Amino acid sequence: MLDPAIIRSLTGILGLDSVSTLEEDLDRYSADALSPQRAFKAAPNLLATADVVATPRSLTDVVEVVKLADMHKVPVVPYGGGT
């Protein structure tokens, strides 16, 4: 579970409309089109769910999010089109 203070900091950087902890968003952005059958050895990791979804809108946003994550040693997993 991610420290709520980190989520507040993230929201301060990106704004409320660019940060989500809603279950449906966490579920949607925690997987892509790679099925467990195609994942081979990575299959057990496909069960993990994101703690927060951030949708930065600029390069500056991305830089600030990565700085925050690095400061708190929180991994960042990029998400593209989901395929």
N, C-alpha and C positions, 0 to 999 in steps of 0.2 A: 504494500500500500504506500502510495506516494504521500509525503508530508503535505498537509493542506497549505502550509505556508509557501511551498514551492508553486502550488497551483494558483495561489493568490498573486505571487510574483509574476507568473506567466500571464495571468489575466491583466495585470498592470502593464505588461509589455504589449500584449496583442489586443486587449479589449475583450469584453464579455462575449461578443459575437464570434470570436475566433478561438475560443477555448471551450471544450465540452468534456463533461464527465457523465453524460447521459449514457445509460446502459446500451441503448441501440447504436449510438455512435462508437462506443468502445468496441462493441461486437463487430460492427461494420469495418472499422479501420484496423482490427486485429488480425485480419486474414486477407488473402487475395485469392486468385483463381487456382493457386497451387493446392491440389487435393492431397490428403494424407497419403494416398496410394502413390503419388508422384514425388513425395517429399523424402523418401528413403529414410536415412538416419535422422533427419530433422523432424520427423513426424511427432515425437513427444513435445517438441517446442511449439507446435501449432495449437496447443491447448491454452497457451498463455493469452491473457487479455491485457490490452493497454490500460494504464491508469488514467490517462488523460489524452485527449486529442487536441492538437494545436494546428490551426490553419493559418500560417503566416501569409501575408499578402505582399511582402517585398523582401528584397535581399537583406535590407537592414533588419527586418523582423527575424529572418532566419538566423542572422549573426547573433542577435540578442538572445534568441531562444537557445542556441548552441552554447553561448557563454553561460547562461543560467544553468543549463544541464551540466556543463563541465564543472562549474563551481560546486554543485551538489553531487557530482559523480552519478548522474542519472543518465541511463542510456537513451539515445535518440534513434528511433527507427523511422526512416523516411517512407512515405507512402506515395506512390504514383497513381496510375489509373486503376490499379486493382487487378491487373491481369498478369 
